[in-house]
């Protein structure tokens, strides 16, 4: 099923369009799940202890927003997944 993104591709929250944001967010969340299996980084653990597990939703959204803004207009040539992996890990530490 295709999502109707009319109007979203020009919204400031999605500098590379909604589909790009959605794909990045999926990869960020997937990476966070892998990282969590090995134990949360200390700073992230502190936030979870203070605000509860739902803070992870906010953290994932924030990481996605930063990644998309930093890479505004970039055309990926096969290094997208590695870049998201490295960025997610760096942001969580």
N, C-alpha and C positions, 0 to 999 in steps of 0.2 A: 504494500500500500504506500502510495506516495503522499507525503504531507504537503498541503497547500501552503507555500511560503510567500504568497503575495504580500508585499509590504515589509516582510522580515529581512529581505536581502538588502534593503536600504536603511535598516534600523541601526543606529550607532553602536548598539551592543554587539552587533555582528559585522565587524569590519571587513570580513572576507565572505560574507553571506551566511545565512542560517545553516545551510548544509555543512559548510566547513566547520562552523562552531559545533554543530551536533556531532560530527565525526571526531573532532578533537576532544569534546567532552566524553564521548564513549571511551576513547583511548586513555584519557586521564583517569577515569573511574576504574577501568580495567587494570591500569598500572597501580593505582592505589590499593586495589584488592590484593595484588601480588605482593606489594610492599608490606601490607598489613599481616600477611601470613608469616612474615619474618619478624614481625614486631614493629609497632609504630615508632618512628623517630621520636626522640624525647620531647621536642617542642610540640609536635602534633599530639602526643599523648597527654601533655599538660592541658592543651585546649580541650581535648575530649573529656578529661577529668573535670575540668571547670564548667564546660557548657553542655556536655552530653554527646552521645554518638552522632546526633543529628548535625553537629558542627561540621562533620565530614562532607555533608552536602554543600555547605557554604565554601569550604576549602576547595572542593572539586570545581565549583563554579568559578571561584576566584582564579584558580590555576588556569582554567580554560580561557577566561577573559584575558589574562595576562599573555598567555601564549599566542592567542589570536591577534592581539594588538601588536605585540613584538614582531609577528610574522605577517603583518598586513601587506597584502598584495604579492606575497611570495609564491612562486611557482615551485612546487616540490618535484624533485627528480629522484625519488626513491629513498630519501633519508627522513621522511616524515615520522615514521614510527620510532626510530632511534632518537630523533629530536624531542618528541613528546615524552619518551621514557626518561631521558636525561633531565629535561625541564621539570617533570613531575617530581622526580627524586630530589633535585636541588631545591625545589620550593617546599618540600616537606621537611627538609633538614634545617 
